[in-house]
């Protein structure tokens, strides 16, 4: 997609703490990417709270070579686990160190104010509640980036369409989105934080 927009991608790295997810990502990359793009994409096992150390060990690259080597980092549904483990600053410092000056990080994760997450709804109906992963507020998602020295370019709630929505739900929520954004944007499903490392 980026190539079609004229953005040249020299290389891309995907990480996850789960070996099963890494294998799934590799398999899906083979199914969906063109052969000429596959050699630019690599997947490694790495935890978010120890990105540089784990990426270095998994990829066999010196830590010093990883610093200031990424122009863009995207984290989707990952940062809340660092907050749950009280390791959000470890994660944010590693992101800061990985990015080149002027590099951008985009974080998309669950909004703690969205009232209809399936796991929360199920838990409300249980006699004995199951412990859920902590979901931070938008301010809590942004705070470590500010503290680490990033310039926060954007922070907001967005998206009313569940990722598991079928065609009907997708069309329904797409149609309702402008109204929902007007009356209850802070309750949207996702939190977004876009940050830039100073030049």
C-alpha positions in Angstrom: 0.0 0.0 0.0 2.8 2.5 0.9 4.6 1.7 -2.4 1.4 2.5 -4.3 1.4 5.9 -2.6 4.9 6.6 -3.7 6.5 5.9 -0.3 9.5 3.7 -0.7 9.9 1.1 2.0 13.5 -0.1 2.5 12.5 -2.6 5.1 9.8 -3.5 7.6 10.0 -5.4 10.9 7.1 -7.0 12.8 7.4 -8.1 16.4 5.2 -10.0 18.9 5.9 -11.8 22.1 4.2 -14.9 20.8 6.0 -17.4 18.5 2.6 -18.5 17.2 1.7 -15.0 16.1 5.1 -14.6 14.4 4.6 -17.8 12.4 1.1 -16.7 11.5 2.4 -13.3 10.3 5.1 -15.0 8.2 2.5 -17.3 6.6 0.1 -14.5 5.9 2.9 -12.3 4.4 3.6 -15.1 1.9 -0.1 -15.3 1.1 -0.7 -11.6 0.6 2.5 -9.9 -0.4 4.2 -9.9 -3.8 7.4 -11.9 -4.0 9.5 -8.8 -4.6 8.2 -7.2 -1.3 8.7 -10.3 0.9 12.5 -9.9 1.2 11.9 -6.4 2.8 9.8 -7.8 5.6 11.0 -9.6 8.7 9.3 -10.9 11.8 10.9 -11.4 15.2 9.9 -12.4 18.7 10.1 -9.4 21.0 8.2 -8.0 24.0 7.1 -4.4 23.9 8.7 -3.6 27.2 12.1 -4.9 26.1 11.9 -4.1 22.3 15.6 -3.3 21.7 17.0 -6.2 23.8 14.6 -8.8 22.4 14.9 -7.5 18.8 18.7 -7.6 19.1 18.7 -11.2 20.4 16.0 -12.4 18.0 17.5 -10.8 14.9 21.1 -11.1 15.8 21.7 -7.4 15.4 23.8 -5.3 17.8 21.7 -3.0 20.0 23.8 0.0 18.9 22.9 -0.8 15.3 19.2 -0.7 16.1 19.3 2.7 17.7 18.1 5.6 15.4 17.3 3.1 12.7 13.5 3.3 12.3 11.6 6.1 10.6 8.1 4.8 11.6 6.8 2.6 14.4 3.2 1.4 14.6 1.8 -0.3 17.6 -1.8 -1.7 17.5 -3.4 -3.3 20.6 0.0 -3.7 22.3 0.7 -0.8 24.6 -2.0 -1.5 27.1 -0.1 -4.7 28.2 2.9 -2.5 29.1 0.7 -0.3 31.2 -0.8 -3.4 32.8 2.7 -4.6 33.8 3.8 -1.0 34.8 6.5 -1.1 32.1 5.1 1.7 29.8 8.2 3.8 30.2 10.5 0.9 29.3 8.5 0.5 26.1 8.4 4.2 25.3 12.1 4.7 25.9 12.9 1.8 23.5 10.6 3.3 20.9 12.4 6.7 21.3 15.8 5.0 21.0 14.8 3.0 17.9 13.4 6.0 16.0 15.6 8.4 14.0 15.3 12.1 14.9 12.0 13.2 13.3 10.7 9.6 13.3 7.1 9.0 14.1 5.3 6.5 16.3 1.6 5.7 16.0 -0.2 3.9 18.8 -3.7 2.5 18.5 -5.2 0.7 21.4 -8.5 0.1 23.3 -10.3 3.1 24.8 -11.2 2.5 28.5 -14.4 4.5 28.0 -15.8 2.3 25.2 -18.8 0.6 26.8 -19.2 -2.5 24.6 -16.0 -4.5 24.5 -17.1 -8.2 24.3 -14.8 -9.3 27.2 -16.1 -6.5 29.5 -19.8 -7.4 28.6 -19.2 -11.1 29.4 -17.4 -10.2 32.6 -20.4 -8.1 33.8 -22.6 -11.1 33.5 -20.4 -13.4 35.5 -20.9 -14.1 39.2 -17.2 -14.4 39.7 -15.4 -11.7 37.7 -12.3 -12.6 35.8 -9.3 -10.3 36.0 -9.0 -8.2 32.8 -6.0 -6.5 31.4 -5.8 -2.9 32.5 -7.0 -0.5 29.8 -5.5 3.0 30.1 -7.2 6.3 29.5 -6.1 8.4 26.5 -4.1 10.7 28.8 -2.3 7.6 30.2 -1.5 6.4 26.7 0.0 9.8 25.8 1.8 10.5 29.2 4.9 8.2 28.7 5.5 9.7 25.2 5.5 13.2 26.7 7.7 12.1 29.6 10.2 10.4 27.2 10.6 13.7 25.2 8.4 13.0 22.2 6.3 15.8 20.6 2.7 14.4 20.7 1.2 15.5 17.4 -2.2 14.0 17.9 -4.3 12.2 20.6 -7.9 11.3 20.2 -10.5 8.7 20.3 -11.8 7.2 17.0 -13.5 4.2 15.3 -16.9 2.8 16.0 -16.6 -0.3 13.8 -15.5 -3.5 15.6 -12.7 -5.4 13.9 -14.8 -8.5 13.9 -17.8 -6.8 12.4 -19.4 -8.5 9.4 -20.8 -6.7 6.4 -24.0 -5.6 8.0 -22.5 -4.3 11.2 -19.7 -2.6 9.2 -22.2 -0.7 7.0 -24.4 0.2 10.0 -21.6 1.6 12.1 -20.0 3.4 9.1 -23.4 5.2 8.7 -23.7 5.9 12.4 -20.1 7.1 12.8 -20.6 10.8 12.0 -23.5 11.0 14.5 -21.6 9.0 17.2 -18.5 11.2 16.7 -20.6 14.3 17.1 -22.3 13.2 20.4 -19.9 10.7 22.0 -16.5 10.8 20.4 -14.7 10.2 23.8 -16.5 6.8 23.9 -15.2 5.6 20.5 -13.6 2.2 20.5 -10.0 3.2 20.0 -7.4 5.6 21.4 -4.9 7.1 19.1 -1.5 8.7 20.0 0.8 10.0 17.3 4.2 11.2 18.5 7.4 12.4 16.8 10.9 12.2 18.1 12.5 15.7 18.0 14.9 16.4 15.1 
